[in-house]
């Protein structure tokens, strides 16, 4: 419900976390749709790490991947370690 109320259908980067650590940082043309997909239909990895929070940052299509890479480097999310090299995680 919070994603529906608070996240725009716009280009940007997003992060999923729980009380202990960052779980995943991604980028999408539509961060609302991507976050909604992750939270409504979590893959096996997400089910095992129980995200309890999310954040997002609007970013142009040209800058999204670089910003995601910067955040992955700074935050070291556990999920990104498992899928390093992929541009998208479903």
N, C-alpha and C positions, 0 to 999 in steps of 0.2 A: 504494500500500500504506500509506503514511503517513497518508493521509486516513482510510482505514478504521480504522486503529489509534488515531488521535489526535483526530479531529473528531467531536463529537456531532451527532446529528440534532436540532438545536435552532435556535431563532431567533437570528439575529445578523448581524454584518457580517464580511466576509472581504476579504483582499487577496492578490493574486498579484504576484510580483516576480521579478526576476532579479538578477544581481550588479551590474547597472548602474543600474536604476531600478525604480520601482513601475510595474506594467503596468496593473492594474485593481483597483478597490475596489468591492465590491457588497454587497448585502444580500439575505437570503432567510429564509423561514420554516424551511427545513431547510438549514443551511450545509453539512452533510455531503454531501447530495445535489447541491447546487449546485457545490461544489468538485469533487466526483467527476466531474460532467458536464463541467465546464471542462477538467479534466486528462485525462480519458479520451477525450473527443470535442472537441478544441479547434477553434474556428472558425479561419478564415483568418488573422485578426489575431493570435490567440495562437500559431499555428504560426510566424508571422514574428517573434515576440518571445520565444519559448522561455522560459516561466516555469520557474524552478528552485526556487521557494519559495512558501510560503503562510503566512498567519496568519489568525487569526479572533478574534472577541470576541463573547461572548454578549450579546444585547440583546433587550429585549422588542419585541413587534410594534409597539407605539406609539412606541418610541424608535429603531428601526432606521434609518429613512430620514434622520432628523436626524443620527445618528451617522455614517452613510455620507457624507452631505454634508459634515460637519465634516472627516472624514478625506480626502475628495477635495480639499477646500480646502487642507488642510495638506500633503498628499503629492503632489498634482498628477500623478496617474497618467496615462500617455499614452493608454491606452484610454478613460478617462472623458472625455477631451477630444473624442474621436471620437463618443461617444454621449451627449453632454451632453443632459440633459432626459429621458432614459429611466430608468425605475425598475429595469429588469432587462436583462441583456445575455446573449444566448445565442449 
